[in-house]
């Protein structure tokens, strides 16, 4: 009886895991980020969606999107603009080097 | 040159879907209390220490000779992926491998033969593991300093105290030997678990292993980054202290006697947390070791459904082994009338660790 119950639970778990529907692709995800006052959040991105990041900073800094290896420089009065297509799934950090997390992209 | 998480790149898994987290926690809760009511009422597992000492000194010497030839850029992958995660997985499958192949262990052959002080127990191992996880999670740039210090301390310890030094004080050997008790290839894992020697510092070792992996999840969330003024090392130490404190609160006087039952939980969480790192970055590690730069790993073995299934399966399997192991041990420790109530706090704590672990695989 108990085995049946546990087996049923495992089946429920597996089935629920396989039925999540993929989100539809919309227009580009546009984000304005600040290196001086970072407030990182998670942003959901659909695979294949394009992403446009504008990063402002009061001092010269390199901005980097992990996984996609998109790199740009931001400085006073000259924001960094990063445009790319999120064509692989995963969770990717957008960082101002050395280690200021600006946002985290969850691509699925 | 950029500082990367783990020193090997910012790979994160997709968050575990919330419905899986909730269902996994529900299964853990239900299975635990079913186990409490339905498992045996007389202790079943007699402690059986696995057969003694085996070392392959030719392999140890070979590794020692090979180390200087490792390309400089391959070290972070070698240490943080192939060694740290690979050692854990190989130990779970085959037993205490670090004892067999540790290239520093030949130092014990030139030992002065002093007796290792029993009151030190596993404390040096706990300190060494905490230092290593600090390098891994907070300051990957200090890797070479750590490796140098580790080699120096362990060669000196081996020369002074002989093999007993490595058994008690080498963090990696203690870690590998604890996880090695789970190996299904070397007899019943439950009997090997209950044979874990209770020595000073055992709870500390367990807390460092569980707490550091948990902090690796916490530290990479945007929520932690928003707490920015809090340094990472504070988070690491606080997580380890939280694990140790909650465990000791639940077990009171039996903390040492029950510590072995957390080993499966550690193993499950290590597999869940590092699976994709091992199968993807592990390939890059092998490529770097053979002198190939710019290798693109194949991530077929780490597609999101596979990773989610491995994570859930590993955490739940670890939880179930832990519950059975703790149940059997409490039957021996507690008088008959307290057996049912007496194991409740640890059971609740284990459900908490497991649900917490699943939640961390989801958290953002």
Interface residues (C-beta under 8 A of the other chain):
Chain A: X2 X5 X6 X9 X10 X12 X13 X14 X16 X17 X18 X20 X38 X39 X40 X41 X42 X64 X66 X67 X89 X90 X91 X92 X93 X95 X97 X98 X99 X101 X103 X104 X106 X108
Chain B: X2 X3 X5 X9 X10 X11 X12 X13 X14 X15 X17 X19 X20 X23 X24 X26 X27 X30 X31 X34 X38 X220 X221 X222 X225 X226 X228 X304 X305 X308 X309 X312 X364
